[in-house]
């Protein structure tokens, strides 16, 4: 055997060994984490994370949760992504002390595999009425001899008899939704419906005993050990899990998810909207500054994008806009505080009802609302003060300021006379013949023609002090003296 043949044989053996090792190595596992309320940002993060896990060839997605609940639209977006994912999703309530309440329970029921850490809980899945309080749960046994879960096909339980039609519709819809998820995954549908209708909760061990979850695991490695070797049905096909020594890819939220989480915070959205409106108003009142308009437009667009993702009460939004319009109008049309106080009241009322839900984490703090209202009031007071001071100042430009000014004749002919006033040449008329270099005083203006009178010798000596630099008071006093002297002369 030649050396070349030996090299080829060694290379072929190494290549075969590499392929065998690659085939034996388990596919990676993607870890997604939800810590806080289910929001548009967390929905975007989970949906994109599941799609990325499929592209990366992950065999499993672990969705670790600690959530008090969240928005219905965001929850349903996550559940749709899980139900249509070709990669199995294992929901894991962790660490110890965490919970999967309300929307978290629905996500748990939709997942292919479920687990909880010791000391965690789930449940309390009663829907919260938009703009109201949690719907009243029904009594434990409303009808003697009839179990709470014994409802008819329409889902009308006796405990809902005293609720409004809207409340019954919300509860029945939520109960049917979670019951369908339980039947799809083969989990305890009876308890799932009780979690909706009665807002009951379970600890980790109780959930395992009732068939709500698949296992209790202390940490991620323990969870992977429990899943290893099991077959999980995904879209009608059984997939064998090999997770014992799998590499875990911890997919943390990227800049897009972080930005979305910030701007969809109701408090941040309110601040952005306030800054945006004020910035645009300042740009319109001071054209050419550019900076307030640019910042205002960006903030306003971000606020509008965030608000269309949140459960907004449009009456509250209208009150906020109306309040800001009143406050701005107070600055330009002083009404002794009526518009300003009305605007502040409208802004506070609108901010209080802006977010149309009682879900945890979605309220706007009263302190923030009061702070914005106080800053707006101070801004209005400052602008009004500046306006009032400006109105009390003497006129320094325009036709009114020309009256009383002293000018010098630069050309006097039979047809027309010209004077120089403040560096400009003006055509003038006078009832008295004028001569070049003579001092005259402006008494009226007719378009581009000034009417003047000669300055008396006594005034001529004081003319420098009565020039425009002497101020309006000196000019007015000079005019009064001129008229008095004329009357005496007559």
KOLDREN-270901 format. One record per residue: residue number from 1; residue in one letter; x, y negated, z of N, C-alpha, C in turn. Coordinates in steps of 0.2 Angstrom, whole numbers. Atoms other than C-alpha are relative to their C-alpha. Layout:
nr,rest,npx,npy,npz,capx,capy,capz,cpx,cpy,cpz
NUM,a,X,Y,Z,X,Y,Z,X,Y,Z
...
//
This chain:
nr,rest,npx,npy,npz,capx,capy,capz,cpx,cpy,cpz
1,x,4,6,0,0,0,0,5,-6,0
2,x,-4,6,1,7,-17,-5,-2,-5,5
3,x,1,5,-5,8,-32,6,-6,-4,-2
4,x,6,4,2,-5,-41,-4,-6,4,1
5,x,6,-4,-2,-17,-26,-2,-2,0,7
6,x,1,0,-7,-14,-26,16,-3,-7,3
7,x,3,7,-2,-18,-45,18,-8,0,-2
8,x,7,0,2,-34,-43,8,-5,5,5
9,x,4,-5,-4,-40,-28,19,-1,-4,7
10,x,1,3,-6,-36,-38,35,-5,-6,0
11,x,5,5,1,-46,-53,28,-7,2,0
12,x,7,-3,1,-61,-42,24,-2,2,7
13,x,2,-2,-7,-61,-35,42,-1,-5,4
14,x,2,6,-4,-60,-52,50,-7,-3,-2
15,x,6,3,2,-74,-58,39,-6,4,2
16,x,5,-4,-3,-85,-43,44,-1,-1,7
17,x,0,1,-7,-81,-45,62,-4,-7,2
18,x,3,7,-1,-86,-64,61,-8,1,-2
19,x,7,-1,1,-103,-59,53,-3,4,5
20,x,3,-4,-5,-106,-46,66,-1,-4,6
21,x,1,4,-6,-103,-58,80,-5,-6,-1
22,x,5,5,1,-113,-72,72,-7,3,0
23,x,7,-4,0,-128,-59,70,-1,2,7
24,x,2,-2,-7,-126,-54,88,-1,-6,5
25,x,1,5,-4,-126,-71,95,-7,-3,0
26,x,7,2,1,-143,-77,100,-1,-7,-2
27,x,1,7,2,-151,-92,93,-1,-5,5
28,x,0,5,-6,-150,-108,103,-7,-1,2
29,x,6,2,-3,-164,-114,114,0,-8,1
30,x,0,7,-1,-170,-132,114,-4,-2,6
31,x,3,2,-6,-174,-141,130,-3,-7,-1
32,x,3,7,0,-187,-156,130,-2,-1,7
33,x,2,1,-7,-191,-165,146,-5,-6,-1
34,x,5,5,-1,-207,-175,150,0,-2,8
35,x,0,2,-7,-205,-185,166,-4,-7,1
36,x,4,6,0,-219,-197,169,-7,1,-4
37,x,7,0,3,-236,-201,161,1,2,-7
38,x,0,-2,7,-240,-193,144,-2,-7,-4
39,x,1,7,3,-239,-209,133,2,1,-8
40,x,-2,-1,7,-237,-212,114,8,1,-1
41,x,-7,-2,1,-218,-212,117,2,7,1
42,x,-1,-7,-1,-218,-195,125,-3,5,-5
43,x,3,-4,6,-229,-188,111,4,0,-6
44,x,-4,1,6,-218,-195,98,7,4,1
45,x,-6,-4,-2,-203,-187,107,-1,7,0
46,x,2,-7,0,-211,-170,109,-1,2,-7
47,x,1,-2,7,-217,-169,91,6,0,-4
48,x,-6,0,3,-201,-174,84,5,5,2
49,x,-5,-5,-3,-191,-163,96,-2,7,-3
50,x,2,-6,3,-201,-148,90,1,1,-7
51,x,-2,0,7,-199,-152,72,8,1,-1
52,x,-7,0,0,-180,-154,75,2,7,2
53,x,-2,-7,-2,-179,-137,84,-1,5,-5
54,x,1,-5,6,-186,-128,69,5,-1,-5
55,x,-6,1,5,-173,-136,58,6,2,2
56,x,-7,-2,-3,-159,-132,70,0,8,1
57,x,0,-7,-1,-165,-114,70,0,3,7
58,x,1,-2,-7,-169,-113,88,-5,5,1
59,x,5,-6,-1,-178,-97,94,-6,-2,5
60,x,4,2,-5,-187,-106,108,0,-8,2
61,x,0,7,-2,-192,-124,114,-3,1,7
62,x,2,0,-7,-193,-126,133,-3,-8,1
63,x,2,7,-2,-204,-141,138,-1,-1,7
64,x,0,1,-8,-200,-146,156,-4,-6,1
65,x,5,5,-1,-214,-156,163,0,-2,8
66,x,2,2,-6,-217,-167,178,-4,-6,-1
67,x,4,6,3,-232,-178,174,-7,0,4
68,x,7,1,-3,-248,-185,183,-5,0,-5
69,x,5,1,6,-257,-185,166,2,-5,-5
70,x,-1,5,5,-259,-197,153,-6,-1,-5
71,x,5,2,5,-268,-203,137,-2,6,-4
72,x,3,-6,4,-280,-191,128,3,1,-7
73,x,-3,0,7,-273,-196,111,7,3,0
74,x,-7,-2,0,-255,-193,116,0,8,2
75,x,1,-7,-2,-260,-176,124,-2,4,-6
76,x,2,-4,6,-269,-170,109,5,0,-6
77,x,-6,0,5,-254,-175,98,5,6,1
78,x,-4,-5,-2,-243,-164,108,-2,7,-1
79,x,3,-7,0,-255,-149,109,0,2,-8
80,x,0,-2,7,-257,-150,90,7,2,-3
81,x,-7,-2,1,-238,-149,88,2,7,2
82,x,-1,-7,-3,-237,-134,99,-4,5,-4
83,x,4,-5,3,-251,-125,91,2,2,-7
84,x,-2,-1,6,-244,-127,74,8,1,-1
85,x,-7,-1,1,-226,-124,78,2,7,-1
86,x,-2,-7,1,-217,-109,71,5,2,5
87,x,-5,-1,-6,-205,-110,86,-4,1,6
88,x,4,-1,-6,-213,-103,102,2,-6,5
89,x,-1,6,-5,-215,-117,116,-1,3,6
90,x,1,-2,-7,-213,-112,134,0,-6,4
91,x,1,5,-5,-220,-125,146,2,2,7
92,x,-3,-2,-6,-211,-126,162,-1,-6,5
93,x,1,5,-5,-216,-136,177,5,0,5
94,x,-5,0,-4,-201,-141,186,3,-7,1
95,x,-3,-4,-6,-191,-146,197,-5,1,6
96,x,4,-1,-6,-198,-141,214,-3,-7,2
97,x,3,6,-2,-210,-154,219,-4,-4,-6
98,x,3,3,6,-216,-158,201,-7,2,0
99,x,7,-1,1,-234,-157,195,-1,0,-8
100,x,3,0,7,-243,-154,178,-8,-1,1
101,x,7,2,-2,-259,-163,183,-3,-3,-7
102,x,4,3,5,-273,-168,171,2,2,-7
103,x,-2,-2,7,-266,-169,153,6,5,0
104,x,-5,-5,-1,-251,-158,159,-3,7,0
105,x,3,-6,0,-263,-144,162,-2,3,-6
106,x,2,-2,7,-270,-144,145,6,2,-4
107,x,-6,-2,3,-252,-144,138,2,7,2
108,x,-2,-7,-3,-248,-129,149,-4,5,-3
109,x,4,-5,2,-263,-120,143,1,1,-8
110,x,-1,-1,8,-259,-123,124,7,3,-1
111,x,-6,-2,1,-241,-117,126,0,8,-1
112,x,-1,-7,2,-235,-99,120,2,3,7
113,x,-2,-3,-6,-227,-96,137,0,-5,6
114,x,0,5,-5,-229,-104,154,3,2,6
115,x,-4,-2,-6,-219,-105,170,0,-6,4
116,x,0,5,-5,-218,-115,186,5,1,5
117,x,-5,-1,-6,-205,-118,199,-3,0,6
118,x,3,0,-7,-208,-115,217,-1,-7,3
119,x,1,6,-3,-216,-129,226,-4,-5,-5
120,x,3,4,5,-225,-136,210,-8,2,0
121,x,8,-2,1,-244,-137,206,-2,-3,-7
122,x,4,2,6,-256,-140,192,-7,0,1
123,x,7,1,-1,-274,-144,189,-2,-7,0
124,x,3,7,0,-285,-159,192,-1,-3,-7
125,x,1,1,7,-290,-159,174,-6,-4,-2
126,x,6,4,2,-306,-169,175,2,-6,-3
127,x,-2,6,4,-306,-182,162,-2,-7,4
128,x,1,6,-3,-305,-200,168,-4,-5,-5
129,x,4,5,5,-319,-212,160,4,-6,-2
130,x,-3,6,3,-312,-225,149,-3,-6,3
131,x,3,6,-3,-313,-241,159,-3,1,7
132,x,4,-2,-7,-320,-232,175,4,4,4
133,x,-3,-5,-5,-316,-220,189,0,7,-3
134,x,1,-7,2,-313,-202,188,-7,3,1
135,x,7,-2,0,-329,-193,184,-1,4,6
136,x,2,-3,-7,-338,-186,200,0,8,-2
137,x,1,-8,0,-335,-167,202,-6,2,2
138,x,7,-3,-2,-350,-156,204,2,3,7
139,x,-1,-3,-6,-353,-148,221,3,7,-1
140,x,-3,-7,1,-344,-131,224,-5,5,-2
141,x,5,-5,2,-360,-121,223,-7,-4,-1
142,x,6,4,1,-374,-132,216,-7,4,0
143,x,6,-4,0,-387,-118,214,2,6,4
144,x,-1,-6,-4,-388,-104,227,0,6,-4
145,x,-1,-7,4,-382,-87,220,3,-1,-7
146,x,-2,1,6,-375,-95,205,7,-3,0
147,x,-7,2,-1,-356,-97,203,1,-7,-4
148,x,-1,6,4,-349,-114,197,2,0,-7
149,x,-2,-1,7,-342,-107,181,-6,2,-4
150,x,5,-3,4,-359,-100,176,-4,-6,-3
151,x,4,5,3,-365,-113,164,-2,3,-7
152,x,3,-3,6,-375,-111,148,5,-2,-6
153,x,-4,1,6,-368,-112,130,2,-7,-1
154,x,-1,7,1,-369,-130,130,5,-4,5
155,x,-5,2,-6,-358,-132,146,-4,-5,4
156,x,3,5,-4,-372,-142,155,0,4,7
157,x,0,-2,-6,-368,-138,173,-4,-4,5
158,x,4,4,-4,-379,-142,187,3,-6,4
159,x,-3,6,-3,-366,-153,195,0,-6,-4
160,x,0,6,4,-367,-165,180,-7,-3,-1
161,x,7,2,1,-386,-167,182,-1,-7,2
162,x,1,7,-3,-384,-184,191,5,-5,-4
163,x,-5,5,3,-370,-191,179,-4,-3,-6
164,x,3,3,6,-373,-202,164,1,4,-6
165,x,-1,-4,6,-374,-195,146,7,0,-2
166,x,-7,1,3,-357,-202,142,5,4,5
167,x,-4,-4,-4,-349,-193,157,-1,7,-1
168,x,1,-7,2,-357,-177,153,3,2,-7
169,x,-3,-1,7,-351,-178,135,8,1,1
170,x,-7,-1,-1,-333,-181,141,2,6,4
171,x,-2,-6,-4,-333,-167,154,-1,6,-5
172,x,1,-6,4,-341,-155,142,5,1,-6
173,x,-5,0,5,-329,-159,128,6,2,3
174,x,-7,-2,-3,-314,-157,139,0,7,2
175,x,1,-7,-2,-321,-141,146,1,5,-5
176,x,0,-4,6,-324,-134,129,7,1,-3
177,x,-7,0,2,-306,-139,124,4,4,3
178,x,-4,-4,-4,-297,-131,138,-2,7,0
179,x,2,-6,1,-308,-116,137,3,4,-6
180,x,-3,-3,6,-303,-113,119,7,1,0
181,x,-7,-1,-1,-285,-115,123,2,6,4
182,x,-1,-6,-4,-286,-102,137,-2,6,-4
183,x,2,-6,4,-295,-90,125,5,1,-5
184,x,-5,-1,5,-282,-93,112,7,3,3
185,x,-6,-2,-3,-267,-89,124,-2,6,5
186,x,2,-5,-4,-277,-76,134,2,-1,7
187,x,-1,2,-7,-276,-85,150,-7,-1,4
188,x,6,0,-4,-289,-88,164,-4,-6,-2
189,x,5,5,2,-303,-97,156,-4,-3,5
190,x,5,2,-5,-314,-98,171,3,-5,4
191,x,-3,5,-4,-302,-107,182,2,-6,-4
192,x,-2,6,4,-297,-119,167,-6,-4,0
193,x,6,4,0,-315,-124,166,-2,-3,7
194,x,1,3,-7,-316,-127,185,5,-6,1
195,x,-5,6,-1,-300,-138,184,-3,-6,-3
196,x,3,6,3,-310,-149,172,-6,-2,4
197,x,6,2,-3,-327,-149,181,0,-1,7
198,x,0,1,-7,-322,-148,199,7,-3,2
199,x,-7,4,-2,-304,-156,198,4,4,5
200,x,-3,-4,-5,-297,-141,207,8,1,-2
201,x,-7,0,1,-278,-138,208,3,7,3
202,x,-3,-6,-3,-266,-123,211,7,-1,1
203,x,-7,0,-1,-249,-120,218,3,5,-5
204,x,-4,-5,5,-236,-110,207,-2,7,2
205,x,1,-7,-1,-239,-94,216,-7,2,-1
206,x,7,-1,1,-258,-95,216,-1,0,-8
207,x,1,0,7,-257,-99,197,2,6,-3
208,x,-2,-7,3,-247,-83,194,-5,5,2
209,x,4,-5,-2,-259,-73,204,-7,0,-4
210,x,6,1,4,-274,-80,194,1,1,-7
211,x,-1,-1,7,-266,-77,177,0,-6,-4
212,x,-1,6,4,-264,-95,173,6,-1,-3
213,x,-6,1,2,-246,-95,171,3,7,-1
214,x,-3,-6,2,-234,-81,165,5,2,6
215,x,-5,-2,-4,-220,-82,178,2,-6,5
216,x,-3,5,-5,-212,-92,193,7,1,-1
217,x,-7,0,1,-194,-97,189,3,-6,4
218,x,-3,5,-5,-182,-107,201,3,-5,-5
219,x,-3,5,4,-173,-115,186,0,3,-7
220,x,0,-2,8,-169,-114,167,3,7,-1
221,x,-3,-7,1,-157,-99,168,-5,6,2
222,x,5,-5,-2,-170,-89,178,-6,0,-5
223,x,6,0,4,-184,-94,166,3,4,-7
224,x,-2,-3,6,-173,-88,151,1,8,1
225,x,-1,-7,-2,-169,-72,160,-7,4,0
226,x,6,-3,0,-188,-69,162,-3,1,-7
227,x,3,-1,7,-192,-72,144,4,5,-4
228,x,-5,-4,4,-177,-62,137,-4,7,0
229,x,2,-7,1,-183,-46,129,-8,0,-1
230,x,8,0,1,-202,-51,128,-1,-2,-7
231,x,3,2,7,-212,-53,112,-5,-5,1
232,x,5,5,-1,-221,-69,110,-4,-1,-7
233,x,4,1,6,-235,-71,97,0,-7,-2
234,x,-1,7,3,-232,-86,86,-4,0,-7
235,x,4,0,7,-245,-89,72,-1,6,-3
236,x,2,-7,3,-250,-71,71,6,5,0
237,x,-6,-4,0,-232,-64,72,3,1,6
238,x,-4,-1,-6,-223,-56,86,7,-2,-1
239,x,-7,1,1,-206,-63,89,4,2,7
240,x,-4,-2,-5,-193,-55,100,5,-5,3
241,x,-5,6,-3,-184,-67,112,6,3,3
242,x,-6,-2,-2,-166,-65,115,3,-6,4
243,x,-2,6,-3,-163,-79,128,5,0,5
244,x,-4,-1,-6,-152,-72,141,6,-4,0
245,x,-6,4,0,-136,-79,135,0,-5,-6
246,x,1,5,5,-143,-92,123,3,-7,2
247,x,-3,7,-1,-135,-109,121,-6,-5,1
248,x,6,5,-1,-147,-123,128,2,-7,-3
249,x,-1,7,3,-148,-139,117,-4,-5,4
250,x,4,5,-4,-154,-153,129,-1,-6,-4
251,x,2,6,5,-163,-165,117,-2,-5,5
252,x,2,6,-4,-163,-181,127,-4,-5,-5
253,x,4,5,4,-175,-195,121,5,-5,-4
254,x,-4,4,4,-166,-205,107,-2,-8,1
255,x,1,7,-1,-166,-224,105,-7,-2,-2
256,x,7,2,3,-183,-224,95,-5,2,6
257,x,5,-2,-5,-192,-214,109,1,-5,6
258,x,-1,5,-6,-184,-226,123,-3,-6,-2
259,x,3,6,2,-189,-241,113,-7,0,1
260,x,7,0,0,-206,-235,111,-3,1,7
261,x,2,-1,-7,-207,-230,129,0,-7,4
262,x,-1,7,-3,-202,-248,134,-6,-5,-2
263,x,5,5,3,-214,-258,122,-7,3,2
264,x,7,-3,-2,-229,-246,126,-2,-1,7
265,x,2,2,-7,-228,-251,144,-5,-6,0
266,x,5,5,0,-244,-261,147,3,-7,2
267,x,-3,6,-3,-234,-274,157,5,-3,-5
268,x,-5,3,6,-220,-276,143,-4,-2,-6
269,x,4,2,6,-234,-277,130,-3,-7,1
270,x,3,6,-2,-242,-291,139,5,-6,0
271,x,-6,4,0,-225,-300,141,1,-2,-7
272,x,-2,1,7,-221,-298,123,-5,-4,-4
273,x,5,4,4,-238,-305,117,0,-7,3
274,x,-1,7,-3,-236,-320,129,6,-4,-3
275,x,-6,3,3,-219,-324,122,-1,-1,-7
276,x,1,1,8,-224,-321,104,-5,-6,-1
277,x,5,5,2,-239,-333,105,3,-7,2
278,x,-3,7,-2,-229,-347,114,5,-1,-5
279,x,-5,1,5,-215,-345,102,-2,-3,-7
280,x,3,2,6,-226,-347,87,-3,-7,1
281,x,3,7,-2,-235,-362,95,6,-5,0
282,x,-6,4,0,-218,-370,98,3,-2,-7
283,x,-3,0,7,-212,-367,80,-5,-5,-4
284,x,4,4,4,-228,-375,73,0,-7,3
285,x,0,7,-3,-227,-390,85,7,-4,-1
286,x,-7,2,1,-208,-392,81,3,3,-6
287,x,-2,-3,6,-206,-387,63,8,-1,-1
288,x,-7,1,2,-188,-383,58,5,3,6
289,x,-4,-3,-5,-182,-376,75,2,7,-2
290,x,-2,-7,2,-183,-358,68,0,5,5
291,x,-1,-5,-5,-178,-349,83,-6,2,4
292,x,6,-2,-3,-194,-350,93,-5,4,-5
293,x,5,-4,5,-204,-344,77,3,7,-1
294,x,-3,-6,1,-192,-330,74,-1,5,6
295,x,1,-4,-6,-192,-323,92,-8,1,1
296,x,7,-1,-1,-211,-326,93,-3,5,-5
297,x,3,-5,5,-215,-317,77,2,7,2
298,x,-3,-7,-1,-204,-302,82,-4,3,6
299,x,4,-2,-6,-212,-301,100,-7,1,-1
300,x,8,-1,2,-230,-303,93,-1,6,-4
301,x,1,-6,4,-228,-289,81,2,6,4
302,x,-1,-5,-5,-220,-278,94,-6,1,5
303,x,5,0,-5,-234,-282,106,-6,3,-4
304,x,6,-3,4,-248,-278,92,1,7,-1
305,x,-2,-7,1,-239,-262,88,-2,4,6
306,x,1,-3,-6,-239,-257,106,-7,0,2
307,x,7,0,-2,-257,-262,109,-4,4,-4
308,x,4,-5,4,-264,-252,95,2,7,2
309,x,-1,-6,-2,-256,-237,103,-3,2,7
310,x,3,-1,-7,-264,-240,120,-7,-1,0
311,x,7,1,-1,-282,-240,126,-2,-7,2
312,x,1,7,-1,-285,-258,124,-7,-2,1
313,x,7,3,-1,-301,-267,130,0,-7,-4
314,x,0,5,5,-304,-279,115,-3,-7,3
315,x,3,6,-4,-314,-291,127,6,-3,4
316,x,-5,3,-4,-299,-293,138,5,-3,-5
317,x,-5,3,4,-287,-296,123,-3,-7,-3
318,x,3,6,2,-300,-309,117,1,-6,5
319,x,0,5,-6,-300,-318,134,7,-2,1
320,x,-7,2,0,-281,-318,134,2,-5,-5
321,x,-1,4,6,-280,-326,117,-4,-7,1
322,x,4,7,-2,-294,-339,122,3,-4,5
323,x,-3,4,-6,-285,-343,138,6,-4,-3
324,x,-6,4,2,-269,-347,129,-2,-6,-5
325,x,2,5,4,-278,-357,116,-2,-6,4
326,x,2,5,-4,-286,-367,130,6,-4,3
327,x,-6,3,-3,-269,-370,139,4,-4,-5
328,x,-3,4,5,-261,-376,123,-4,-6,-2
329,x,4,5,2,-276,-387,119,1,-6,6
330,x,-1,5,-6,-273,-395,137,6,-4,-1
331,x,-6,4,1,-256,-400,132,-1,-6,-6
332,x,1,4,6,-262,-409,116,-6,-5,1
333,x,6,4,-2,-279,-415,122,-2,0,7
334,x,1,0,-7,-278,-419,140,-7,-1,2
335,x,7,1,-2,-295,-416,148,0,0,8
336,x,-1,0,-7,-289,-419,166,-1,7,4
337,x,-1,-7,-3,-286,-400,169,-5,4,-1
338,x,5,-5,1,-302,-393,163,2,5,-5
339,x,-2,-5,5,-295,-384,148,5,4,3
340,x,-6,-4,-3,-279,-379,157,-3,5,5
341,x,3,-4,-5,-289,-372,172,-4,6,-3
342,x,4,-5,3,-301,-363,161,4,5,-4
343,x,-4,-4,3,-287,-356,151,4,5,4
344,x,-3,-5,-5,-278,-349,166,-5,5,2
345,x,5,-5,-2,-294,-341,172,-2,5,-5
346,x,2,-5,6,-298,-333,155,6,5,-1
347,x,-6,-4,1,-280,-327,154,1,6,6
348,x,-1,-5,-6,-280,-319,172,-6,6,-1
349,x,5,-5,1,-297,-311,168,1,5,-5
350,x,-1,-4,6,-292,-304,151,6,5,2
351,x,-6,-4,-1,-275,-297,158,-3,6,5
352,x,3,-5,-5,-285,-288,172,-4,6,-3
353,x,4,-5,3,-296,-279,160,3,2,-7
354,x,-3,-2,7,-284,-277,145,1,7,-1
355,x,-1,-7,1,-279,-259,148,-7,4,2
356,x,7,-3,-1,-296,-249,147,1,7,3
357,x,-1,-6,-3,-291,-235,158,2,0,7
358,x,-3,0,-7,-288,-230,176,5,5,1
359,x,-6,-5,-1,-274,-217,172,6,-3,3
360,x,-6,2,-4,-259,-218,183,5,-2,-5
361,x,-5,3,4,-245,-229,176,-2,-4,-6
362,x,3,4,6,-256,-239,164,-3,-6,3
363,x,2,6,-2,-261,-253,175,5,-6,0
364,x,-5,6,0,-254,-271,174,0,-2,7
365,x,0,2,-7,-248,-276,191,-3,-7,1
366,x,3,6,-1,-258,-291,198,6,-5,1
367,x,-6,4,-1,-241,-299,203,3,-3,-7
368,x,-3,2,6,-235,-300,185,-5,-5,-3
369,x,5,4,3,-252,-307,179,0,-7,3
370,x,0,7,-4,-251,-321,193,6,-4,-2
371,x,-6,3,2,-233,-324,188,0,-4,-7
372,x,1,3,7,-237,-327,170,-5,-6,0
373,x,5,6,0,-252,-338,174,4,-6,3
374,x,-3,6,-3,-241,-349,186,5,-3,-5
375,x,-5,3,5,-227,-351,173,-4,-4,-5
376,x,4,4,5,-240,-356,160,-3,-6,3
377,x,3,6,-3,-248,-368,172,6,-5,1
378,x,-5,5,-1,-231,-376,176,2,-3,-7
379,x,-2,3,7,-227,-377,157,-5,-5,-2
380,x,5,4,2,-243,-385,154,1,-7,3
381,x,-1,6,-4,-240,-398,168,6,-4,-3
382,x,-6,3,3,-223,-401,161,-1,-4,-7
383,x,1,3,7,-229,-404,143,-5,-6,1
384,x,5,5,-1,-244,-415,149,4,-6,3
385,x,-4,6,-3,-232,-426,160,5,-3,-5
386,x,-4,3,6,-220,-428,145,-5,-4,-4
387,x,5,4,5,-235,-434,134,-2,-6,4
388,x,2,6,-3,-241,-446,147,5,-5,1
389,x,-6,5,0,-224,-454,149,1,-3,-6
390,x,-1,2,6,-222,-455,131,-5,-5,-2
391,x,6,5,2,-239,-464,129,1,-7,3
392,x,-1,6,-4,-233,-477,142,6,-4,-3
393,x,-6,3,3,-217,-481,132,-2,-6,-5
394,x,1,5,5,-216,-497,121,1,3,-7
395,x,-1,-2,7,-218,-494,102,7,-2,-2
396,x,-7,2,3,-201,-493,94,1,1,-7
397,x,0,-1,7,-206,-490,76,-7,-1,-3
398,x,6,1,3,-219,-493,64,-2,-8,-1
399,x,2,7,2,-229,-509,59,-1,-4,7
400,x,1,3,-6,-233,-513,77,7,-3,3
401,x,-7,3,-2,-214,-515,81,2,-5,-4
402,x,-3,6,4,-211,-527,67,-3,-7,2
403,x,3,6,-2,-223,-540,74,4,-3,6
404,x,-4,4,-5,-213,-553,84,7,1,-2
405,x,-7,-1,2,-196,-548,76,2,-6,-3
406,x,-3,6,3,-184,-562,71,4,3,-6
407,x,-4,-2,6,-177,-561,53,3,-6,-3
408,x,-4,6,4,-166,-572,42,-1,0,-7
409,x,2,0,7,-171,-578,25,7,0,-4
410,x,-5,-1,4,-159,-572,12,-1,-3,-7
411,x,1,3,6,-167,-579,-3,-7,-3,0
412,x,6,4,0,-180,-593,-6,-1,-3,-6
413,x,1,3,7,-187,-597,-23,-7,-3,0
414,x,7,2,0,-203,-605,-28,-5,6,-1
415,x,4,-6,1,-210,-588,-33,-1,5,6
416,x,0,-5,-5,-205,-577,-19,6,-2,5
417,x,-5,1,-5,-195,-577,-3,1,7,3
418,x,-2,-7,-3,-185,-562,5,4,-2,6
419,x,-4,1,-6,-178,-560,22,3,7,2
420,x,-3,-6,-2,-167,-547,30,-2,2,7
421,x,2,-2,-7,-174,-537,45,2,7,1
422,x,-3,-6,-2,-165,-523,53,3,4,-6
423,x,-4,-3,5,-154,-520,38,-4,1,-6
424,x,4,-1,6,-169,-520,26,-2,-7,-3
425,x,3,6,3,-175,-533,14,-7,0,-1
426,x,7,0,0,-193,-538,15,-2,-6,-4
427,x,3,6,3,-203,-550,4,-5,-3,5
428,x,4,4,-5,-212,-563,15,-4,-5,-3
429,x,4,6,1,-225,-576,14,-1,-5,6
430,x,0,5,-5,-226,-592,24,-4,-6,-2
431,x,3,6,2,-237,-607,25,4,-6,0
432,x,-5,5,0,-222,-617,28,6,1,-5
433,x,-6,-1,4,-208,-619,15,6,2,4
434,x,-6,-3,-4,-193,-609,20,6,-1,-4
435,x,-7,1,3,-174,-611,16,4,6,2
436,x,-5,-6,-1,-160,-598,15,3,-1,6
437,x,-3,0,-6,-152,-594,31,-4,-2,6
438,x,5,2,-5,-167,-600,41,-3,6,4
439,x,2,-5,-5,-173,-590,56,-8,0,-1
440,x,7,0,0,-191,-584,55,-3,6,4
441,x,3,-6,-4,-203,-573,65,-6,3,-3
442,x,6,-3,3,-215,-560,59,-6,0,4
443,x,7,0,-4,-233,-562,64,-5,4,-3
444,x,5,-5,2,-242,-550,53,4,4,-6
445,x,-2,-4,5,-239,-537,40,-6,2,-5
446,x,5,-2,5,-249,-534,24,3,5,-5
447,x,-3,-5,4,-243,-518,16,8,-1,0
448,x,-7,1,0,-225,-522,10,2,-7,0
449,x,-1,7,-1,-227,-540,13,-1,-2,7
450,x,0,3,-6,-223,-549,29,-2,-7,0
451,x,2,7,-1,-231,-565,35,4,-3,6
452,x,-5,3,-4,-218,-576,44,-2,-7,2
453,x,0,8,-2,-217,-593,53,7,-1,2
454,x,-7,2,-2,-201,-603,56,1,0,7
455,x,-1,0,-7,-193,-601,72,2,-7,2
456,x,-2,7,-2,-192,-618,82,7,0,2
457,x,-7,1,-2,-175,-625,86,1,3,7
458,x,-1,-3,-7,-178,-621,105,0,8,0
459,x,0,-7,1,-182,-603,100,6,3,-4
460,x,-6,-2,4,-168,-602,88,6,1,4
461,x,-5,-1,-5,-156,-604,102,0,7,4
462,x,1,-6,-4,-164,-589,111,-1,6,-5
463,x,2,-6,5,-167,-578,95,4,6,1
464,x,-3,-6,-1,-153,-566,99,-3,4,6
465,x,3,-4,-5,-162,-561,115,-7,2,-1
466,x,6,-2,2,-178,-560,106,0,5,-6
467,x,0,-5,5,-172,-548,93,-3,6,2
468,x,3,-7,-2,-178,-530,93,4,3,6
469,x,-3,-3,-6,-165,-526,106,-3,-3,6
470,x,3,3,-6,-174,-538,118,-6,4,2
471,x,6,-4,-3,-189,-526,119,-6,-3,-2
472,x,6,2,2,-207,-527,115,-3,-6,5
473,x,3,5,-5,-211,-538,131,3,-7,-2
474,x,-3,7,2,-199,-552,125,-3,-2,-6
475,x,3,2,6,-206,-552,108,-7,-2,1
476,x,7,2,-1,-224,-553,114,0,-7,4
477,x,-1,6,-4,-219,-567,126,1,-6,-5
478,x,-2,5,5,-211,-576,111,-6,-2,-4
479,x,6,1,4,-227,-574,101,-5,-5,4
480,x,5,4,-4,-238,-581,115,3,-7,0
481,x,-3,7,-1,-226,-596,117,-1,-4,-7
482,x,1,3,6,-227,-599,98,-7,-3,-1
483,x,7,2,1,-246,-599,97,-1,-6,5
484,x,1,6,-5,-246,-611,113,3,-6,-3
485,x,-3,6,2,-234,-623,105,-4,-3,-7
486,x,4,2,6,-244,-623,88,-7,-4,2
487,x,6,3,-2,-260,-627,98,1,-7,3
488,x,-1,6,-3,-252,-641,107,2,-5,-6
489,x,-2,5,5,-245,-648,91,-6,-2,-4
490,x,6,2,3,-262,-648,83,-4,-5,4
//
